[in-house]
Amino acid sequence: MRVLVTYGSKRGGTEGIARRIAETLRDEGLDVELHPPEDIDEVSAYDAVIVGGALYANRWFRSARHFVHRHAQKLRERPVWFFSSGPLDDTAEQHEIAPTAQVQVLLSQVGARGHMTFGGRLEKDAKGFIAHAMARTHAGDWRDSGHIQRWARSVAAELRPEREGFPAPVESAPEAPSP
Ligand SMILES: Cc1cc2nc3c(=O)[nH]c(=O)nc-3n(C[C@H](O)[C@H](O)[C@H](O)COP(=O)(O)O)c2cc1C
């Protein structure tokens, strides 16, 4: 069971979440690769894929969106999970936040099995006019390791039966001795 974890991240916060997911899946015994979407030419080599995107104005950062469009057909043929990283407060820990409309479209394009929104991060010295202005009131790190690990373990649990070849092959009854 070889799993790809990939992420569209503009300022590194979502990459950190993806790294934590990859570590957790490895601890659960899975063979995991972590790559930015632009480094992936082909997803055929993977049995399962986890794609994450940073939310900017309710849309995934473009490299994550483009990855899903580029590989939609192959993604439809394997188990896929999505995560979004965004809210600059603790709402993602208070209750499950549904995917945004744009992410919902991507989810249905590939028949993703699940989605989770995690808190985001914005650094005080964020570059970019709007980000810099937002950082005056919203700088902080709301990525919650426990939340990320629990979700990654739930994905590992869903993959485990497939890894072990579930359903188990039926053992043939011992042959009756010939008369
Ligand atoms: C200009 C701007 C727009 C944002 N828009 C959203 C948004 O629509 N929804 C949301 O939950 N978070 C939003 N955020 C917060 C980011 O998603 C958060 O900072 C995220 O962790 C960024 O990920 P990255 O560091 O991987 O780029 C926005 C942040 C900035 C700077």
The ligand as a MOL file (V3000), in Angstrom:
LIG
                    3D

  0  0  0     0  0            999 V3000
M  V30 BEGIN CTAB
M  V30 COUNTS 31 33 0 0 0
M  V30 BEGIN ATOM
M  V30 1 C -5.4030 36.6430 1.3930 0
M  V30 2 C -5.8490 35.4920 2.2340 0
M  V30 3 C -7.0990 34.9160 2.0120 0
M  V30 4 C -7.5250 33.8330 2.8150 0
M  V30 5 N -8.7560 33.2920 2.6020 0
M  V30 6 C -9.1820 32.2760 3.3980 0
M  V30 7 C -10.4780 31.6960 3.2100 0
M  V30 8 O -11.2310 32.0430 2.3230 0
M  V30 9 N -10.8680 30.7170 4.0670 0
M  V30 10 C -10.0680 30.2760 5.0790 0
M  V30 11 O -10.4740 29.4020 5.8460 0
M  V30 12 N -8.8160 30.7850 5.2510 0
M  V30 13 C -8.3670 31.7660 4.4540 0
M  V30 14 N -7.1180 32.2990 4.6290 0
M  V30 15 C -6.2100 31.6930 5.6110 0
M  V30 16 C -5.2470 30.7230 4.9250 0
M  V30 17 O -5.9520 29.6650 4.3320 0
M  V30 18 C -4.2570 30.1500 5.9620 0
M  V30 19 O -3.3770 31.1810 6.2820 0
M  V30 20 C -3.5480 28.9280 5.4400 0
M  V30 21 O -2.9500 28.2540 6.5240 0
M  V30 22 C -2.5040 29.2900 4.3930 0
M  V30 23 O -1.8310 28.1400 3.9750 0
M  V30 24 P -0.3790 28.1820 3.3550 0
M  V30 25 O 0.5520 28.7330 4.4300 0
M  V30 26 O -0.0880 26.7670 3.0650 0
M  V30 27 O -0.4110 29.0450 2.1370 0
M  V30 28 C -6.6780 33.3450 3.8450 0
M  V30 29 C -5.4130 33.9300 4.0380 0
M  V30 30 C -4.9940 34.9930 3.2480 0
M  V30 31 C -3.6340 35.5840 3.4980 0
M  V30 END ATOM
M  V30 BEGIN BOND
M  V30 1 1 1 2
M  V30 2 1 2 3
M  V30 3 2 2 30
M  V30 4 2 3 4
M  V30 5 1 4 5
M  V30 6 1 4 28
M  V30 7 2 5 6
M  V30 8 1 6 7
M  V30 9 1 6 13
M  V30 10 2 7 8
M  V30 11 1 7 9
M  V30 12 1 9 10
M  V30 13 2 10 11
M  V30 14 1 10 12
M  V30 15 2 12 13
M  V30 16 1 13 14
M  V30 17 1 14 15
M  V30 18 1 14 28
M  V30 19 1 15 16
M  V30 20 1 16 17
M  V30 21 1 16 18
M  V30 22 1 18 19
M  V30 23 1 18 20
M  V30 24 1 20 21
M  V30 25 1 20 22
M  V30 26 1 22 23
M  V30 27 1 23 24
M  V30 28 2 24 25
M  V30 29 1 24 26
M  V30 30 1 24 27
M  V30 31 2 28 29
M  V30 32 1 29 30
M  V30 33 1 30 31
M  V30 END BOND
M  V30 END CTAB
M  END
